[in-house]
Amino acid sequence: MEVINTSGRRKTSKARIYAVRGKGEITVNGKDYKEYFPTEILRYKVTQALVIAKSVDKYDITATIDGGGLTGQAEALRLAIAKAMITTDDTLRVAFKPDRLLTRDPRMVERKKPGQKKARKRFQFSKR
């Protein structure tokens, strides 16, 4: 049985997955993904690559995710699953392209600069 090992990142979230042929169970940090991700939108993001690849019931996925919030974690997991599907069938790349499933989103939180309140907000300026 071949194990596919890939990873995905988004903001400060990192997802590592192990995909094996199976019944379609997705486990995230020891819990079922429906229990881990409370909203329907996040669950859709997790299964989006599997739905496009028509592989919802073909792979058991075990994921370990750390860092970030739930949305970042779901999108990191989506990227990792999409990468795993590409390793099984390279023709899926064309199907994933319109939804940008293979694109690592580079947007990160901008750092706070010294002498300022936040990343871009300044302290109030007083002329006199």
C-alpha positions as CSV (number, residue, x, y, z in Angstrom):
1,M,0.0,0.0,0.0
2,E,1.5,3.3,-1.1
3,V,1.5,6.2,1.4
4,I,1.4,9.7,-0.1
5,N,3.1,12.3,2.1
6,T,2.6,16.0,1.3
7,S,2.4,19.3,3.2
8,G,0.6,22.6,2.7
9,R,0.9,26.0,4.3
10,R,-1.2,29.2,4.7
11,K,-0.3,32.2,6.8
12,T,1.2,30.5,9.9
13,S,-0.6,27.2,9.5
14,K,1.2,24.1,8.5
15,A,-0.5,20.9,7.4
16,R,1.2,17.5,6.9
17,I,-0.9,14.7,5.4
18,Y,-0.6,11.0,4.8
19,A,-3.0,9.7,2.1
20,V,-3.6,6.0,1.7
21,R,-6.2,4.1,-0.4
22,G,-9.3,3.6,1.7
23,K,-12.9,4.5,2.4
24,G,-12.6,8.3,2.4
25,E,-12.1,9.0,6.1
26,I,-10.3,12.3,6.9
27,T,-8.7,12.6,10.3
28,V,-7.3,15.9,11.6
29,N,-5.2,15.9,14.8
30,G,-6.9,12.6,15.9
31,K,-10.4,13.9,15.3
32,D,-12.8,13.5,12.4
33,Y,-12.6,16.6,10.1
34,K,-16.3,17.3,10.6
35,E,-15.7,17.6,14.3
36,Y,-12.5,19.6,14.0
37,F,-13.9,22.2,11.5
38,P,-17.2,23.5,12.9
39,T,-18.6,25.3,9.8
40,E,-19.8,24.0,6.5
41,I,-17.5,26.4,4.5
42,L,-14.4,25.1,6.2
43,R,-15.5,21.5,5.6
44,Y,-16.1,22.4,1.9
45,K,-12.6,23.8,1.6
46,V,-11.1,20.6,3.0
47,T,-12.9,18.3,0.6
48,Q,-12.8,20.7,-2.4
49,A,-9.7,19.0,-4.1
50,L,-11.2,15.5,-3.5
51,V,-14.5,16.5,-5.0
52,I,-12.9,17.9,-8.2
53,A,-10.7,14.8,-8.5
54,K,-13.7,12.6,-7.9
55,S,-11.8,10.8,-5.2
56,V,-14.0,11.5,-2.1
57,D,-14.4,7.8,-1.2
58,K,-11.0,6.6,-2.5
59,Y,-8.4,7.9,0.1
60,D,-8.1,7.9,3.9
61,I,-6.3,11.0,4.9
62,T,-4.5,11.5,8.2
63,A,-3.5,15.1,8.9
64,T,-1.5,16.9,11.5
65,I,-2.0,20.7,11.6
66,D,-0.5,23.3,13.8
67,G,-0.4,27.1,13.9
68,G,-2.8,29.7,12.8
69,G,-6.6,29.8,13.0
70,L,-9.2,27.5,11.6
71,T,-9.5,29.1,8.2
72,G,-5.7,29.1,7.6
73,Q,-5.6,25.5,8.8
74,A,-8.4,24.5,6.4
75,E,-6.7,26.2,3.4
76,A,-3.3,24.6,4.3
77,L,-5.0,21.2,4.4
78,R,-6.7,21.9,1.1
79,L,-3.3,22.7,-0.5
80,A,-1.8,19.5,0.9
81,I,-4.6,17.3,-0.3
82,A,-4.5,18.9,-3.8
83,K,-0.7,18.2,-3.9
84,A,-1.4,14.6,-3.0
85,M,-4.0,14.2,-5.7
86,I,-1.5,15.6,-8.3
87,T,1.1,12.9,-7.3
88,T,-1.5,10.2,-8.1
89,D,-2.8,11.7,-11.4
90,D,-0.9,14.6,-13.1
91,T,-3.8,15.4,-15.4
92,L,-5.7,16.8,-12.4
93,R,-3.5,19.9,-12.6
94,V,-5.7,21.3,-15.4
95,A,-8.8,20.7,-13.3
96,F,-7.3,22.4,-10.2
97,K,-6.0,25.4,-12.1
98,P,-9.3,27.5,-12.2
99,D,-9.9,27.2,-8.5
100,R,-6.2,28.0,-7.7
101,L,-5.9,24.9,-5.5
102,L,-2.2,24.4,-6.2
103,T,-1.2,28.0,-5.4
104,R,0.5,28.7,-2.1
105,D,-1.1,32.0,-0.9
106,P,1.8,34.2,0.1
107,R,-0.1,36.7,2.1
108,M,1.1,37.0,5.7
109,V,0.5,39.3,8.6
110,E,2.7,42.4,8.3
111,R,5.0,42.9,11.2
112,K,4.7,45.7,13.7
113,K,7.3,48.4,13.3
114,P,9.1,50.1,16.2
115,G,7.8,53.6,17.1
116,Q,4.3,52.8,15.7
117,K,1.1,51.5,17.3
118,K,0.6,48.7,14.8
119,A,2.0,47.6,11.4
120,R,0.7,50.7,9.6
121,K,-1.1,52.8,12.2
122,R,1.0,55.6,13.7
123,F,0.7,57.4,17.0
124,Q,-1.3,60.6,16.8
125,F,0.7,63.5,15.4
126,S,0.6,66.8,17.2
127,K,1.8,69.9,15.4
128,R,1.9,72.1,18.4
